[in-house]
Amino acid sequence: YENKYVKFFRSKPELPPGLSPDTAPPRQPGPDPGLSKAARRNLKRKEKRKQQQEKAERDTDGLSPALEKLSEKKKKGGDSGGNSERSRRIKSLRKKLRQVEELRQRLEAGGLPQPTKEQLEKLGRRKALEEELRGLELDS
């Protein structure tokens, strides 16, 4: 089934009125004119991806110098990615310690008459969390 709109545009000639096919300039190779805008865009993306894969296959003789330097930095632990990971871990540990402290205060104030097993385990991990946080802060 094709609706009237599609039928109308498919029945229209590709050349402007009055231009004979003999004198028409050659068509540039490109995406199918019957494709929608989104389909043409997807085709372009697909072609670009294919070109990038081909380029990557041509460069299989080894890592580029920039990538080699980056991998060496990662091995040494001197890149910003490691620092951001360390800062995220520090932030996470501080949050956990803050939660442990809030839980301890609620227990002492009597706001929690019967702590659960998980809450007691969290309180027990306090020392280990503090030690790990101190270690990370000393490294940076």
N, C-alpha and C positions, 0 to 999 in steps of 0.2 A: 504494500500500500504506500502511495506517495500522496501527500496532501497537495492542494492546488498551488500553493506557494512554491513547492519544490518542482512540480511539473512545469510551472510557468518559467522558472529560471533555467531549467534544463532544456526547454524548447527554444530559448533565446540563442541566437547565433553568437559565437565567441568574438566575431569581428564587429566593428562598428558598422552601422548601416551605410551602404554605398561603397565600402571597401571590398575589392575583390580578393579572393584568397591568393591570386597570383602575385599581386603587388604588396601583399601584407608583409611586414617585417618578420623575420624569424622569431619564433617564441623562445623566450629564455627558459631553460630547463628549471623547473621549480616544483613546489608541491602541487598536488592535484587541485585544480580550481574548485572542484566539487566538495572539498573538505571544509569543515567548519573552522572558525578562527582558533578554537581550542585544539582541534586535531592538528592544524598546521603548527601551532606552538609546540605540541607534543612531539611532532616529527622533528622539529628543529632541535629540541632537547635531546632526542634520541640520537640524532646525527652528531651532536656535540659530544655526547657521552662516548659514542663509538670512536670519534677522533681522539678523545683523551685516552681511551683504552689502547688504541693503536700507538699513540705517543709513548705511553707507559711501557708497552711491550718493546718498543725500539730502545728504550732506556734501561733495558734489563742487564746491561753490562755491569751494574753495581749501583750503589747509592750515590747520589750526587754529593759533591763536597759539602754543601750546606747541611744535608741530612746526616752525613757522617759526623760533622761537628756537633749537631744536635744530639745524636745518639751518644757521643762521647760525654757530653755534658750531663745527660741523663744518668749515665753510668756513674759519674762522679757525684751526682746529686746537686749540681750547681745551677740548675735551670729554674726559671720562674715557676714552671709547672709544679715542681717539687715543693717550692715555697708556698704556693697557693694551697697545695694539698695539706701541707703541714699546718697552715693557718686555719684551714677548715677543720682539721682534727683538733686543734687547740680550742677553737670555738665550740666544737661539739663537746669536748671534755668539760669546758667551763659551764656549758648548759647543764650537763649531767650533774656536775657538782652543785650547781644552784638548785636543781630539783631535789637532790639528796638533802641539802640544807633546809629547804622548805618542808620536806617530809619530816625531818628531825624536829623542826620547830612545831609542826602540827602535832606530832606525837607527844612532845613535852607539854604542850598547852592543853592536851586532852581532847583535841579535835578529832583524833582518830582512836577510838576505844580499842579496836581489834585490827592491827595491821595485817595485811595479807602476806603470803609467803614471798611474793615478788617484791613487795615493799621492804621486807626485811632483808632480802638479798641485795636490793639497791643500797640500803644503808651499809651493808657489809662490804660493798665494793668501793666505798669512799676512799680508803687509804690507797688502793691500787690506782684509782682515777687521779688522785693527787700526785702520786709518784710519776705516773705517765705524763701528766701535764708539766710537772717540774722538769722532767727529762727533755720534753719537746721545747720548752721555753729556753733551756740552757743551750740547746743545739742551735737555735736561731740567733 
